[in-house]
């Protein structure tokens, strides 16, 4: 069966070839207001409130240390965001600890989710910032390897082609062909073979015409299974309004229906996620659709930008 092939730019962390420099413990000033940081170290999630620049800097230091110990670190900040943000995915690759911290603070100010890892072979921190990212969800696994170009597998596509597609070499005998939203990506001008990076997604097995199996890493941003659950709305903050804690309970069913229970009254509606990982639900506050900044088995955070108003909503898994 033929498929349509699309070109996707991989704006991801690039591993450098420089040695790790000695860290500088001098705090980097950022005029930090009080905010709560939600973070995941490996598959362990936690919350911490920081009150000033010194506490924020100390927490970022610990993130650097966790990454150096081999853990994948991700975090998102509730509060202190600029009212401007984009869906771009800036990245950084550096051996300078302070440069990494400055970048993490800048991405946090834009309301992005930040993911950081460390390559001990090169002494380099690699960071990626997203508006939409699944964090510590059981459906997703992360893999670190060497990015390369390979000939497009022809058995699964019913066509002969010499096109090159990107793949992640995670070991001497394991190669993952990259796919996003059901489409195989193509090597292009924005892709460089030889980069070391960490990518997250689900692995699927495909088969060539001769019966040989190969692996595909599907980089779909957020699966519906990550959202389909019962959530309690615990936090709303807008740049135009004060923080609210409503306690409303949302039930996102896997058939696309939804309910909201507030003060004993239940309303019905629908919900969906588009190809870019944007959540739309007729029962959510305000109008329009929402970017998913964080989703894990315990927590979901969504945000919306309307002119100069930046609104953030936090949900926690509801215990019946």
LINZICOR-V847085 format. One line per field, one symbol per residue. ss: DSSP state (a for helix, b for strand, c for the rest). burial: + if it has 24 or more other ideal C-beta (glycine too) atoms within 12 Angstrom, else -. Layout:
ss: ???
burial: ???
This chain:
ss: ccccccccccccccccccccccccccccccccccbbbbbbbccbbbbbbbccaaaaaaaaaaaaaaaaccccbbbbbbccccccccccccbbbbccaaaaaaaaaaaaacccbbbbbbbccccbbbbbbbccccccccccbbbbbbbbbbbccccccccccccbbbbbbbbccbbbbbbbccbbcccccccccccbbbbbbbbbbbbcccccbbbbbbcccccaaaaccbbbbbbbbbcccccbccccbbbbccccbbbbbbccbbbbbbbbbccccbbbbcccccccbbbbbbbcccbbbbbbbbccbbbbbbbbbccc
burial: -------+-+-+++++---+-------+-+-+--+++++++---++++-+-----++-++++++-+++--+++++++++++---+-+-+++++++++++++++++++++++++++++++---+++++++++++++++-++-+++++++++-+++-++-----+-++++++----++++++---++++---+---+++++++++--+-------+++++++++++-++++++++++++++--------+++++-----+++----------+++---+++++-++++--+++++++++++++++++----++++++++---
